[in-house]
Amino acid sequence: MAEKKKIVLLGAGYGGVLTAKKLAKKFKKDENVSITLIDKNPYHTMLTELHEVAAARVPENAVRIELEKIFAGRKVNLVMDHINDIDFDKNVLNGDNGKYDYDYLVLGTGSKPAFFGCKGAKENSLTLWSFEDAVKIKHHITDSFIKASSEKDAEKRKKLLTFITIGCGFTGVEMAGELGEWVKRLCEDYAIDRKDVKLYIVDLLPK
Ligand SMILES: Cc1cc2nc3c(=O)[nH]c(=O)nc-3n(C[C@H](O)[C@H](O)[C@H](O)COP(=O)(O)OP(=O)(O)OC[C@H]3O[C@@H](n4cnc5c(N)ncnc54)[C@H](O)[C@@H]3O)c2cc1C
């Protein structure tokens, strides 16, 4: 019998999940192929919906799908581990919990937010790029309204109620739009005059 070929996919994002599903279908009856999907989380995050969690429109778990559920009955081994480096000469992935060798490797580890050299942006802003980011933004905004509701100092109150979204791409526009809706509810919940809340969206382009 031919030696088993190991296909390893790193990253269960949109790319990794779809590729693993297609490969599982293609090699369904092939005993000589194993497919392993590694991710640091036990779930897939629907990044495209993060703004809905960040602005409290949907519950937090609405943007996470358990990998066990997605791959139930499919020929895909699931591994939860954080991979720290890859030895491309020896075909080995090194993770916190183990080493994983492969014959074929598919990399789908996503990307990082970019700040385009805008000084201070990284240090002073919150990014919307992961499940944790979305939850952090939601708590930060809620917290700002709670603090503003008992703040007597007009300047401090103004700061707490001024929100700036940087970037008029899909994510920025969707986030600012969600915030516009959510703010109406927050004002009611924390007895704040809507006129006191300032929302801005900033971009270098006019449209
Ligand atoms: C807020 C937001 C809104 C978006 N809206 C849209 C949209 O409307 N339309 C659109 O087409 N695109 C949109 N995008 C872009 C889209 O989400 C990305 O292009 C897509 O997620 C990229 O898929 P991916 O599989 O390459 O990576 P990701 O989906 O980022 O997945 C990467 C996976 O790799 C895992 N991983 C990373 N490093 C490691 C490691 N070292 N060890 C183990 N696991 C690791 C992560 O846990 C993650 O599960 C949006 C993105 C964001 C952030």
The ligand as an SDF file (V2000), in Angstrom:
LIG
                    3D

 53 58  0  0  0  0  0  0  0  0999 V2000
  -14.3560   43.4610   10.1090 C   0  0  0  0  0  0  0  0  0  0  0  0
  -14.0890   42.8300    8.7860 C   0  0  0  0  0  0  0  0  0  0  0  0
  -15.0640   42.8830    7.7950 C   0  0  0  0  0  0  0  0  0  0  0  0
  -14.8290   42.2790    6.5520 C   0  0  0  0  0  0  0  0  0  0  0  0
  -15.8160   42.3340    5.6130 N   0  0  0  0  0  0  0  0  0  0  0  0
  -15.6380   41.7090    4.4260 C   0  0  0  0  0  0  0  0  0  0  0  0
  -16.6780   41.6760    3.4500 C   0  0  0  0  0  0  0  0  0  0  0  0
  -17.7740   42.2270    3.6580 O   0  0  0  0  0  0  0  0  0  0  0  0
  -16.4370   41.0200    2.2870 N   0  0  0  0  0  0  0  0  0  0  0  0
  -15.2410   40.3770    2.0410 C   0  0  0  0  0  0  0  0  0  0  0  0
  -15.0710   39.7790    0.9720 O   0  0  0  0  0  0  0  0  0  0  0  0
  -14.2470   40.4050    2.9610 N   0  0  0  0  0  0  0  0  0  0  0  0
  -14.4080   41.0520    4.1290 C   0  0  0  0  0  0  0  0  0  0  0  0
  -13.3840   41.0580    5.0620 N   0  0  0  0  0  0  0  0  0  0  0  0
  -12.1310   40.3870    4.7260 C   0  0  0  0  0  0  0  0  0  0  0  0
  -12.2420   38.8960    4.9580 C   0  0  0  0  0  0  0  0  0  0  0  0
  -12.7300   38.6350    6.2590 O   0  0  0  0  0  0  0  0  0  0  0  0
  -10.8440   38.2960    4.7990 C   0  0  0  0  0  0  0  0  0  0  0  0
  -10.4080   38.5370    3.4810 O   0  0  0  0  0  0  0  0  0  0  0  0
  -10.8910   36.7970    5.0600 C   0  0  0  0  0  0  0  0  0  0  0  0
  -11.2870   36.5350    6.4050 O   0  0  0  0  0  0  0  0  0  0  0  0
   -9.5170   36.2030    4.8210 C   0  0  0  0  0  0  0  0  0  0  0  0
   -9.6570   34.8010    4.9790 O   0  0  0  0  0  0  0  0  0  0  0  0
   -8.4150   33.9150    5.3970 P   0  0  0  0  0  0  0  0  0  0  0  0
   -8.8980   32.4950    5.3870 O   0  0  0  0  0  0  0  0  0  0  0  0
   -7.2680   34.2720    4.5330 O   0  0  0  0  0  0  0  0  0  0  0  0
   -8.0170   34.3670    6.8570 O   0  0  0  0  0  0  0  0  0  0  0  0
   -8.8680   34.5460    8.2000 P   0  0  0  0  0  0  0  0  0  0  0  0
  -10.3320   34.4750    7.9310 O   0  0  0  0  0  0  0  0  0  0  0  0
   -8.3040   35.7440    8.8580 O   0  0  0  0  0  0  0  0  0  0  0  0
   -8.4640   33.2490    9.0450 O   0  0  0  0  0  0  0  0  0  0  0  0
   -7.1720   33.0370    9.5090 C   0  0  0  0  0  0  0  0  0  0  0  0
   -7.2280   31.8890   10.5040 C   0  0  0  0  0  0  0  0  0  0  0  0
   -5.9030   31.5130   10.8390 O   0  0  0  0  0  0  0  0  0  0  0  0
   -5.8020   31.2830   12.2440 C   0  0  0  0  0  0  0  0  0  0  0  0
   -4.4060   31.5140   12.6200 N   0  0  0  0  0  0  0  0  0  0  0  0
   -3.6450   32.6030   12.3270 C   0  0  0  0  0  0  0  0  0  0  0  0
   -2.3970   32.4620   12.7980 N   0  0  0  0  0  0  0  0  0  0  0  0
   -2.3560   31.2340   13.3920 C   0  0  0  0  0  0  0  0  0  0  0  0
   -1.3260   30.5070   14.0610 C   0  0  0  0  0  0  0  0  0  0  0  0
   -0.0930   31.0050   14.1860 N   0  0  0  0  0  0  0  0  0  0  0  0
   -1.6210   29.2860   14.5650 N   0  0  0  0  0  0  0  0  0  0  0  0
   -2.8590   28.7550   14.4340 C   0  0  0  0  0  0  0  0  0  0  0  0
   -3.8860   29.4030   13.7970 N   0  0  0  0  0  0  0  0  0  0  0  0
   -3.6340   30.6260   13.2860 C   0  0  0  0  0  0  0  0  0  0  0  0
   -6.7790   32.2810   12.8530 C   0  0  0  0  0  0  0  0  0  0  0  0
   -7.1960   31.8620   14.1460 O   0  0  0  0  0  0  0  0  0  0  0  0
   -7.9210   32.2610   11.8290 C   0  0  0  0  0  0  0  0  0  0  0  0
   -8.9030   31.3070   12.1450 O   0  0  0  0  0  0  0  0  0  0  0  0
  -13.5870   41.6480    6.2970 C   0  0  0  0  0  0  0  0  0  0  0  0
  -12.6130   41.6110    7.2920 C   0  0  0  0  0  0  0  0  0  0  0  0
  -12.8420   42.1760    8.5210 C   0  0  0  0  0  0  0  0  0  0  0  0
  -11.7850   42.0970    9.5880 C   0  0  0  0  0  0  0  0  0  0  0  0
  1  2  1  0
  2  3  1  0
  2 52  2  0
  3  4  2  0
  4  5  1  0
  4 50  1  0
  5  6  2  0
  6  7  1  0
  6 13  1  0
  7  8  2  0
  7  9  1  0
  9 10  1  0
 10 11  2  0
 10 12  1  0
 12 13  2  0
 13 14  1  0
 14 15  1  0
 14 50  1  0
 15 16  1  0
 16 17  1  0
 16 18  1  0
 18 19  1  0
 18 20  1  0
 20 21  1  0
 20 22  1  0
 22 23  1  0
 23 24  1  0
 24 25  2  0
 24 26  1  0
 24 27  1  0
 27 28  1  0
 28 29  2  0
 28 30  1  0
 28 31  1  0
 31 32  1  0
 32 33  1  0
 33 34  1  0
 33 48  1  0
 34 35  1  0
 35 36  1  0
 35 46  1  0
 36 37  1  0
 36 45  1  0
 37 38  2  0
 38 39  1  0
 39 40  1  0
 39 45  2  0
 40 41  1  0
 40 42  2  0
 42 43  1  0
 43 44  2  0
 44 45  1  0
 46 47  1  0
 46 48  1  0
 48 49  1  0
 50 51  2  0
 51 52  1  0
 52 53  1  0
M  END
$$$$
